[in-house]
Amino acid sequence: MFEVLMVVYLLVALAIIGLVLIQQGKGAGMGASFGAGASATLFGSSGSGNFLTRSTAVLATVFFVLSLMLGRMTANTANPTDEWNEIDVPVIEQPQNSDVPASSDVPN
């Protein structure tokens, strides 16, 4: 179930990216004719949204719901301290040879 939700989550994220990239911004015509009629539509209301804006809103809602579901599923799976208790660290012993000078005996 978790893997299926992750695949759907990835597909929704890619769909949102694609939809946002193909939409034309409100200020797209503003560069060519600043101060003409294009600036009035930039700051005014544009009415009801078209298919792309509504589908982006739906996909964003699905994205947030999936984020909450996946976060909830992963929060209850394992205790984060369990991983650190299972690590075996090898103990390195210092050589007892008197021929090797200690680190404080080395001249600078």
Secondary structure, DSSP 8 states (H G I E B T S, - for coil): -HHHHHHHHHHHHHHHHHHHHHS--TTTTTTTSTTSTHHHHHHS---S--HHHHHHHHHHHHHHHHHHHHHHHHHTT--HHHHHHT-----------TTS--GGGS--
